Amino acid sequence: MYAIIETGGKQYKVEKDSVIEVEKLNAEKGKEVSFGNVLLTSLGEEVKVGQPYLEGVKVTAIVVNNLRTKKVIAFKYTRRKSSKTRIGHRQNLTRVKIEEIHIEKV
């Protein structure tokens, strides 16, 4: 069984006990978070697709830790103008472990 969720403007394919890194969430280490924006679920041969989201389906996860990625350098250079710009960026992420995919029977 798997689901496709949307968080932080991105979509992730998740299964039970999988660990993913998402955009930073306002949750501390060890806290439980739930994702309500579920786009698709699959249980064996049965696939349910939302338009855009599924009703009565949510994914719960536990925050493993909050982290930052490696620094990415953006360098702009214009020849003959003595202009160059160097900018660094580190993205804040949250690593979560998927605990369960809840599907309410309607």
N, CA, C and O atoms as a GROMACS GRO file, in nm:
protein
  424
    1MET      N    1   0.084  -0.118   0.000
    1MET     CA    2   0.000   0.000   0.000
    1MET      C    3   0.088   0.124   0.000
    1MET      O    4   0.185   0.132   0.076
    2TYR      N    5   0.055   0.220  -0.085
    2TYR     CA    6   0.128   0.345  -0.088
    2TYR      C    7   0.031   0.460  -0.112
    2TYR      O    8  -0.084   0.439  -0.150
    3ALA      N    9   0.079   0.581  -0.091
    3ALA     CA   10   0.000   0.701  -0.113
    3ALA      C   11   0.092   0.809  -0.169
    3ALA      O   12   0.213   0.806  -0.151
    4ILE      N   13   0.031   0.904  -0.238
    4ILE     CA   14   0.104   1.020  -0.285
    4ILE      C   15   0.047   1.141  -0.212
    4ILE      O   16  -0.072   1.170  -0.220
    5ILE      N   17   0.135   1.210  -0.139
    5ILE     CA   18   0.092   1.324  -0.059
    5ILE      C   19   0.155   1.451  -0.114
    5ILE      O   20   0.253   1.447  -0.188
    6GLU      N   21   0.096   1.564  -0.076
    6GLU     CA   22   0.150   1.693  -0.117
    6GLU      C   23   0.179   1.775   0.008
    6GLU      O   24   0.091   1.794   0.092
    7THR      N   25   0.302   1.824   0.018
    7THR     CA   26   0.340   1.912   0.127
    7THR      C   27   0.454   2.002   0.080
    7THR      O   28   0.545   1.957   0.012
    8GLY      N   29   0.447   2.127   0.118
    8GLY     CA   30   0.552   2.220   0.080
    8GLY      C   31   0.560   2.245  -0.068
    8GLY      O   32   0.667   2.281  -0.119
    9GLY      N   33   0.449   2.227  -0.142
    9GLY     CA   34   0.448   2.249  -0.286
    9GLY      C   35   0.509   2.136  -0.366
    9GLY      O   36   0.529   2.149  -0.487
   10LYS      N   37   0.540   2.025  -0.300
   10LYS     CA   38   0.598   1.911  -0.369
   10LYS      C   39   0.515   1.786  -0.341
   10LYS      O   40   0.438   1.783  -0.245
   11GLN      N   41   0.529   1.684  -0.424
   11GLN     CA   42   0.456   1.560  -0.407
   11GLN      C   43   0.554   1.448  -0.375
   11GLN      O   44   0.664   1.441  -0.431
   12TYR      N   45   0.513   1.360  -0.283
   12TYR     CA   46   0.598   1.251  -0.238
   12TYR      C   47   0.520   1.121  -0.239
   12TYR      O   48   0.403   1.117  -0.200
   13LYS      N   49   0.584   1.014  -0.285
   13LYS     CA   50   0.526   0.880  -0.277
   13LYS      C   51   0.573   0.818  -0.146
   13LYS      O   52   0.693   0.807  -0.122
   14VAL      N   53   0.477   0.778  -0.061
   14VAL     CA   54   0.511   0.728   0.072
   14VAL      C   55   0.449   0.591   0.094
   14VAL      O   56   0.343   0.560   0.041
   15GLU      N   57   0.518   0.511   0.172
   15GLU     CA   58   0.470   0.381   0.217
   15GLU      C   59   0.491   0.374   0.368
   15GLU      O   60   0.561   0.458   0.425
   16LYS      N   61   0.432   0.276   0.431
   16LYS     CA   62   0.449   0.259   0.574
   16LYS      C   63   0.596   0.233   0.605
   16LYS      O   64   0.662   0.156   0.534
   17ASP      N   65   0.648   0.295   0.708
   17ASP     CA   66   0.787   0.285   0.755
   17ASP      C   67   0.890   0.347   0.662
   17ASP      O   68   1.010   0.326   0.682
   18SER      N   69   0.848   0.423   0.560
   18SER     CA   70   0.946   0.491   0.476
   18SER      C   71   0.985   0.623   0.541
   18SER      O   72   0.908   0.682   0.616
   19VAL      N   73   1.106   0.670   0.512
   19VAL     CA   74   1.158   0.794   0.568
   19VAL      C   75   1.180   0.891   0.452
   19VAL      O   76   1.248   0.859   0.355
   20ILE      N   77   1.120   1.011   0.464
   20ILE     CA   78   1.132   1.111   0.358
   20ILE      C   79   1.176   1.243   0.419
   20ILE      O   80   1.161   1.265   0.539
   21GLU      N   81   1.232   1.331   0.335
   21GLU     CA   82   1.270   1.465   0.376
   21GLU      C   83   1.179   1.563   0.305
   21GLU      O   84   1.173   1.566   0.182
   22VAL      N   85   1.107   1.644   0.384
   22VAL     CA   86   1.012   1.741   0.329
   22VAL      C   87   1.056   1.881   0.370
   22VAL      O   88   1.146   1.898   0.451
   23GLU      N   89   0.990   1.982   0.311
   23GLU     CA   90   1.015   2.120   0.351
   23GLU      C   91   0.993   2.134   0.501
   23GLU      O   92   0.915   2.058   0.559
   24LYS      N   93   1.060   2.228   0.563
   24LYS     CA   94   1.057   2.241   0.708
   24LYS      C   95   0.915   2.252   0.762
   24LYS      O   96   0.836   2.334   0.715
   25LEU      N   97   0.885   2.169   0.863
   25LEU     CA   98   0.757   2.172   0.932
   25LEU      C   99   0.778   2.230   1.072
   25LEU      O  100   0.886   2.216   1.130
   26ASN      N  101   0.677   2.296   1.124
   26ASN     CA  102   0.686   2.352   1.259
   26ASN      C  103   0.651   2.244   1.361
   26ASN      O  104   0.546   2.250   1.424
   27ALA      N  105   0.739   2.148   1.376
   27ALA     CA  106   0.720   2.039   1.472
   27ALA      C  107   0.856   1.999   1.527
   27ALA      O  108   0.957   2.003   1.457
   28GLU      N  109   0.856   1.962   1.653
   28GLU     CA  110   0.981   1.922   1.718
   28GLU      C  111   1.007   1.774   1.697
   28GLU      O  112   0.920   1.699   1.653
   29LYS      N  113   1.129   1.733   1.728
   29LYS     CA  114   1.170   1.594   1.714
   29LYS      C  115   1.083   1.506   1.803
   29LYS      O  116   1.064   1.535   1.921
   30GLY      N  117   1.031   1.397   1.746
   30GLY     CA  118   0.949   1.303   1.822
   30GLY      C  119   0.800   1.331   1.817
   30GLY      O  120   0.721   1.249   1.863
   31LYS      N  121   0.759   1.446   1.763
   31LYS     CA  122   0.617   1.480   1.755
   31LYS      C  123   0.553   1.413   1.634
   31LYS      O  124   0.620   1.379   1.537
   32GLU      N  125   0.421   1.396   1.643
   32GLU     CA  126   0.345   1.335   1.535
   32GLU      C  127   0.285   1.444   1.447
   32GLU      O  128   0.231   1.542   1.498
   33VAL      N  129   0.296   1.426   1.317
   33VAL     CA  130   0.235   1.518   1.221
   33VAL      C  131   0.146   1.439   1.128
   33VAL      O  132   0.167   1.319   1.107
   34SER      N  133   0.046   1.505   1.071
   34SER     CA  134  -0.040   1.436   0.976
   34SER      C  135  -0.050   1.519   0.848
   34SER      O  136  -0.050   1.642   0.851
   35PHE      N  137  -0.058   1.449   0.738
   35PHE     CA  138  -0.071   1.511   0.606
   35PHE      C  139  -0.210   1.480   0.553
   35PHE      O  140  -0.243   1.363   0.532
   36GLY      N  141  -0.290   1.582   0.531
   36GLY     CA  142  -0.427   1.564   0.484
   36GLY      C  143  -0.442   1.576   0.334
   36GLY      O  144  -0.544   1.535   0.278
   37ASN      N  145  -0.341   1.633   0.266
   37ASN     CA  146  -0.347   1.650   0.121
   37ASN      C  147  -0.297   1.524   0.052
   37ASN      O  148  -0.183   1.517   0.007
   38VAL      N  149  -0.385   1.423   0.046
   38VAL     CA  150  -0.350   1.296  -0.018
   38VAL      C  151  -0.409   1.297  -0.158
   38VAL      O  152  -0.530   1.314  -0.175
   39LEU      N  153  -0.324   1.279  -0.258
   39LEU     CA  154  -0.366   1.285  -0.397
   39LEU      C  155  -0.409   1.149  -0.451
   39LEU      O  156  -0.499   1.142  -0.535
   40LEU      N  157  -0.346   1.041  -0.403
   40LEU     CA  158  -0.370   0.908  -0.457
   40LEU      C  159  -0.338   0.804  -0.352
   40LEU      O  160  -0.244   0.820  -0.275
   41THR      N  161  -0.417   0.696  -0.350
   41THR     CA  162  -0.384   0.581  -0.266
   41THR      C  163  -0.394   0.455  -0.350
   41THR      O  164  -0.473   0.448  -0.445
   42SER      N  165  -0.315   0.357  -0.315
   42SER     CA  166  -0.317   0.230  -0.386
   42SER      C  167  -0.313   0.118  -0.284
   42SER      O  168  -0.223   0.112  -0.199
   43LEU      N  169  -0.410   0.028  -0.292
   43LEU     CA  170  -0.416  -0.089  -0.206
   43LEU      C  171  -0.430  -0.210  -0.296
   43LEU      O  172  -0.540  -0.246  -0.336
   44GLY      N  173  -0.316  -0.272  -0.330
   44GLY     CA  174  -0.317  -0.384  -0.423
   44GLY      C  175  -0.354  -0.337  -0.563
   44GLY      O  176  -0.285  -0.253  -0.621
   45GLU      N  177  -0.464  -0.391  -0.617
   45GLU     CA  178  -0.511  -0.354  -0.750
   45GLU      C  179  -0.603  -0.232  -0.747
   45GLU      O  180  -0.629  -0.171  -0.851
   46GLU      N  181  -0.652  -0.196  -0.628
   46GLU     CA  182  -0.745  -0.084  -0.615
   46GLU      C  183  -0.669   0.048  -0.602
   46GLU      O  184  -0.588   0.065  -0.511
   47VAL      N  185  -0.696   0.140  -0.694
   47VAL     CA  186  -0.632   0.270  -0.693
   47VAL      C  187  -0.741   0.377  -0.685
   47VAL      O  188  -0.836   0.376  -0.763
   48LYS      N  189  -0.725   0.470  -0.589
   48LYS     CA  190  -0.820   0.581  -0.576
   48LYS      C  191  -0.745   0.710  -0.604
   48LYS      O  192  -0.639   0.736  -0.546
   49VAL      N  193  -0.802   0.791  -0.692
   49VAL     CA  194  -0.742   0.918  -0.731
   49VAL      C  195  -0.834   1.030  -0.689
   49VAL      O  196  -0.954   1.025  -0.717
   50GLY      N  197  -0.781   1.131  -0.622
   50GLY     CA  198  -0.860   1.245  -0.578
   50GLY      C  199  -0.867   1.353  -0.684
   50GLY      O  200  -0.788   1.354  -0.778
   51GLN      N  201  -0.963   1.445  -0.665
   51GLN     CA  202  -0.978   1.554  -0.760
   51GLN      C  203  -0.994   1.684  -0.684
   51GLN      O  204  -1.109   1.726  -0.672
   52PRO      N  205  -0.896   1.752  -0.634
   52PRO     CA  206  -0.756   1.713  -0.636
   52PRO      C  207  -0.716   1.624  -0.518
   52PRO      O  208  -0.617   1.551  -0.528
   53TYR      N  209  -0.792   1.628  -0.406
   53TYR     CA  210  -0.753   1.549  -0.289
   53TYR      C  211  -0.860   1.446  -0.256
   53TYR      O  212  -0.976   1.461  -0.293
   54LEU      N  213  -0.817   1.341  -0.187
   54LEU     CA  214  -0.910   1.237  -0.143
   54LEU      C  215  -0.974   1.276  -0.011
   54LEU      O  216  -0.907   1.332   0.076
   55GLU      N  217  -1.102   1.247   0.004
   55GLU     CA  218  -1.174   1.273   0.128
   55GLU      C  219  -1.157   1.154   0.222
   55GLU      O  220  -1.160   1.039   0.178
   56GLY      N  221  -1.138   1.182   0.350
   56GLY     CA  222  -1.131   1.075   0.450
   56GLY      C  223  -1.002   0.996   0.451
   56GLY      O  224  -0.998   0.887   0.508
   57VAL      N  225  -0.897   1.048   0.391
   57VAL     CA  226  -0.767   0.980   0.389
   57VAL      C  227  -0.663   1.075   0.446
   57VAL      O  228  -0.657   1.192   0.408
   58LYS      N  229  -0.580   1.025   0.538
   58LYS     CA  230  -0.470   1.105   0.589
   58LYS      C  231  -0.352   1.015   0.620
   58LYS      O  232  -0.368   0.895   0.643
   59VAL      N  233  -0.235   1.074   0.620
   59VAL     CA  234  -0.111   1.002   0.645
   59VAL      C  235  -0.050   1.060   0.772
   59VAL      O  236  -0.033   1.182   0.784
   60THR      N  237  -0.017   0.973   0.868
   60THR     CA  238   0.047   1.019   0.990
   60THR      C  239   0.194   0.981   0.988
   60THR      O  240   0.233   0.877   0.936
   61ALA      N  241   0.275   1.069   1.047
   61ALA     CA  242   0.420   1.048   1.049
   61ALA      C  243   0.477   1.103   1.179
   61ALA      O  244   0.413   1.182   1.248
   62ILE      N  245   0.598   1.059   1.211
   62ILE     CA  246   0.669   1.107   1.329
   62ILE      C  247   0.795   1.179   1.282
   62ILE      O  248   0.866   1.131   1.194
   63VAL      N  249   0.822   1.296   1.342
   63VAL     CA  250   0.939   1.375   1.305
   63VAL      C  251   1.064   1.307   1.360
   63VAL      O  252   1.075   1.284   1.481
   64VAL      N  253   1.157   1.274   1.271
   64VAL     CA  254   1.283   1.213   1.312
   64VAL      C  255   1.379   1.323   1.355
   64VAL      O  256   1.436   1.316   1.464
   65ASN      N  257   1.399   1.424   1.271
   65ASN     CA  258   1.480   1.539   1.307
   65ASN      C  259   1.464   1.651   1.206
   65ASN      O  260   1.411   1.631   1.096
   66ASN      N  261   1.510   1.770   1.244
   66ASN     CA  262   1.515   1.886   1.154
   66ASN      C  263   1.660   1.905   1.114
   66ASN      O  264   1.750   1.893   1.196
   67LEU      N  265   1.682   1.934   0.986
   67LEU     CA  266   1.819   1.945   0.936
   67LEU      C  267   1.829   2.051   0.829
   67LEU      O  268   1.729   2.107   0.785
   68ARG      N  269   1.952   2.078   0.788
   68ARG     CA  270   1.980   2.170   0.680
   68ARG      C  271   2.063   2.098   0.575
   68ARG      O  272   2.148   2.015   0.608
   69THR      N  273   2.040   2.130   0.448
   69THR     CA  274   2.114   2.067   0.340
   69THR      C  275   2.251   2.130   0.326
   69THR      O  276   2.285   2.226   0.396
   70LYS      N  277   2.330   2.074   0.236
   70LYS     CA  278   2.460   2.133   0.204
   70LYS      C  279   2.437   2.267   0.135
   70LYS      O  280   2.333   2.290   0.073
   71LYS      N  281   2.535   2.354   0.146
   71LYS     CA  282   2.523   2.486   0.086
   71LYS      C  283   2.532   2.476  -0.066
   71LYS      O  284   2.618   2.408  -0.121
   72VAL      N  285   2.441   2.545  -0.134
   72VAL     CA  286   2.440   2.554  -0.279
   72VAL      C  287   2.485   2.694  -0.316
   72VAL      O  288   2.431   2.793  -0.265
   73ILE      N  289   2.584   2.704  -0.403
   73ILE     CA  290   2.640   2.833  -0.443
   73ILE      C  291   2.582   2.874  -0.579
   73ILE      O  292   2.589   2.798  -0.675
   74ALA      N  293   2.527   2.995  -0.585
   74ALA     CA  294   2.482   3.053  -0.711
   74ALA      C  295   2.580   3.165  -0.746
   74ALA      O  296   2.595   3.261  -0.669
   75PHE      N  297   2.646   3.153  -0.858
   75PHE     CA  298   2.749   3.250  -0.897
   75PHE      C  299   2.710   3.311  -1.031
   75PHE      O  300   2.691   3.239  -1.129
   76LYS      N  301   2.699   3.444  -1.034
   76LYS     CA  302   2.667   3.514  -1.158
   76LYS      C  303   2.789   3.599  -1.196
   76LYS      O  304   2.850   3.664  -1.112
   77TYR      N  305   2.822   3.596  -1.324
   77TYR     CA  306   2.939   3.668  -1.370
   77TYR      C  307   2.907   3.731  -1.505
   77TYR      O  308   2.856   3.665  -1.595
   78THR      N  309   2.938   3.858  -1.519
   78THR     CA  310   2.921   3.926  -1.646
   78THR      C  311   3.059   3.972  -1.692
   78THR      O  312   3.126   4.047  -1.622
   79ARG      N  313   3.101   3.929  -1.808
   79ARG     CA  314   3.234   3.964  -1.855
   79ARG      C  315   3.242   4.110  -1.893
   79ARG      O  316   3.144   4.170  -1.937
   80ARG      N  317   3.359   4.166  -1.876
   80ARG     CA  318   3.393   4.304  -1.911
   80ARG      C  319   3.319   4.409  -1.829
   80ARG      O  320   3.330   4.528  -1.860
   81LYS      N  321   3.247   4.372  -1.729
   81LYS     CA  322   3.173   4.472  -1.651
   81LYS      C  323   3.221   4.477  -1.507
   81LYS      O  324   3.173   4.559  -1.428
   82SER      N  325   3.313   4.392  -1.472
   82SER     CA  326   3.360   4.381  -1.334
   82SER      C  327   3.245   4.355  -1.238
   82SER      O  328   3.244   4.406  -1.126
   83SER      N  329   3.151   4.276  -1.282
   83SER     CA  330   3.040   4.243  -1.193
   83SER      C  331   3.033   4.093  -1.173
   83SER      O  332   3.028   4.015  -1.268
   84LYS      N  333   3.031   4.056  -1.049
   84LYS     CA  334   3.012   3.916  -1.015
   84LYS      C  335   2.938   3.910  -0.882
   84LYS      O  336   2.960   3.993  -0.794
   85THR      N  337   2.852   3.811  -0.870
   85THR     CA  338   2.770   3.795  -0.751
   85THR      C  339   2.781   3.651  -0.705
   85THR      O  340   2.769   3.558  -0.785
   86ARG      N  341   2.803   3.633  -0.578
   86ARG     CA  342   2.812   3.498  -0.521
   86ARG      C  343   2.712   3.490  -0.407
   86ARG      O  344   2.720   3.566  -0.310
   87ILE      N  345   2.617   3.398  -0.419
   87ILE     CA  346   2.512   3.382  -0.319
   87ILE      C  347   2.510   3.237  -0.275
   87ILE      O  348   2.514   3.147  -0.358
   88GLY      N  349   2.502   3.213  -0.145
   88GLY     CA  350   2.490   3.078  -0.093
   88GLY      C  351   2.353   3.056  -0.032
   88GLY      O  352   2.290   3.150   0.018
   89HIS      N  353   2.306   2.932  -0.036
   89HIS     CA  354   2.173   2.900   0.018
   89HIS      C  355   2.176   2.761   0.082
   89HIS      O  356   2.230   2.667   0.024
   90ARG      N  357   2.118   2.750   0.202
   90ARG     CA  358   2.100   2.621   0.269
   90ARG      C  359   1.953   2.605   0.300
   90ARG      O  360   1.894   2.690   0.366
   91GLN      N  361   1.894   2.496   0.253
   91GLN     CA  362   1.751   2.473   0.271
   91GLN      C  363   1.726   2.401   0.403
   91GLN      O  364   1.800   2.309   0.440
   92ASN      N  365   1.621   2.444   0.476
   92ASN     CA  366   1.580   2.376   0.598
   92ASN      C  367   1.484   2.263   0.563
   92ASN      O  368   1.388   2.284   0.489
   93LEU      N  369   1.509   2.144   0.615
   93LEU     CA  370   1.427   2.027   0.587
   93LEU      C  371   1.386   1.960   0.718
   93LEU      O  372   1.447   1.981   0.822
   94THR      N  373   1.282   1.879   0.709
   94THR     CA  374   1.238   1.796   0.820
   94THR      C  375   1.234   1.652   0.771
   94THR      O  376   1.172   1.623   0.669
   95ARG      N  377   1.300   1.563   0.843
   95ARG     CA  378   1.299   1.421   0.808
   95ARG      C  379   1.188   1.354   0.890
   95ARG      O  380   1.187   1.363   1.013
   96VAL      N  381   1.094   1.288   0.820
   96VAL     CA  382   0.982   1.223   0.887
   96VAL      C  383   0.976   1.075   0.850
   96VAL      O  384   1.016   1.036   0.741
   97LYS      N  385   0.926   0.994   0.944
   97LYS     CA  386   0.905   0.852   0.920
   97LYS      C  387   0.755   0.827   0.916
   97LYS      O  388   0.683   0.863   1.009
   98ILE      N  389   0.707   0.768   0.807
   98ILE     CA  390   0.566   0.743   0.788
   98ILE      C  391   0.522   0.629   0.878
   98ILE      O  392   0.577   0.519   0.872
   99GLU      N  393   0.422   0.655   0.961
   99GLU     CA  394   0.372   0.555   1.053
   99GLU      C  395   0.254   0.477   0.995
   99GLU      O  396   0.251   0.354   1.000
  100GLU      N  397   0.156   0.549   0.939
  100GLU     CA  398   0.035   0.480   0.893
  100GLU      C  399  -0.038   0.564   0.791
  100GLU      O  400  -0.031   0.686   0.792
  101ILE      N  401  -0.110   0.495   0.701
  101ILE     CA  402  -0.198   0.559   0.604
  101ILE      C  403  -0.340   0.524   0.646
  101ILE      O  404  -0.382   0.408   0.637
  102HIS      N  405  -0.416   0.625   0.692
  102HIS     CA  406  -0.552   0.604   0.741
  102HIS      C  407  -0.652   0.622   0.628
  102HIS      O  408  -0.654   0.726   0.563
  103ILE      N  409  -0.735   0.521   0.605
  103ILE     CA  410  -0.842   0.531   0.507
  103ILE      C  411  -0.972   0.502   0.579
  103ILE      O  412  -0.992   0.392   0.630
  104GLU      N  413  -1.061   0.603   0.583
  104GLU     CA  414  -1.190   0.584   0.645
  104GLU      C  415  -1.285   0.519   0.546
  104GLU      O  416  -1.295   0.563   0.432
  105LYS      N  417  -1.354   0.416   0.589
  105LYS     CA  418  -1.451   0.348   0.503
  105LYS      C  419  -1.581   0.428   0.503
  105LYS      O  420  -1.639   0.452   0.609
  106VAL      N  421  -1.626   0.467   0.385
  106VAL     CA  422  -1.748   0.548   0.373
  106VAL      C  423  -1.860   0.463   0.318
  106VAL      O  424  -1.972   0.512   0.301
   0.00000   0.00000   0.00000
